[in-house]
């Protein structure tokens, strides 16, 4: 399902952003 992939992509992106912020 495209919607599932979209949600996973958004969550993955959010995790990367959070990791980058916490890493600073």
N, C-alpha and C positions, 0 to 999 in steps of 0.2 A: 504493500500500500504506500503510495507516494506521501500521504500525510504522516505516516509513521516515520519515514525516512527524514522528512522535513523536521519533525519534532526532535529526532535524535541528533540531527545536524545542529539545530539551535542549542540543544543541551550541551553538545560537545563543544560548541563555540563558547558557550557561557563558562564551561569548566576551564577552558584554555584562558579566558579573560581573567577569571578568578585566580587561577594559578599564577598568572603573570603579575597580578596586583599583589598577591600575597608574597610573591618572590621578591618584590621591590623592598 
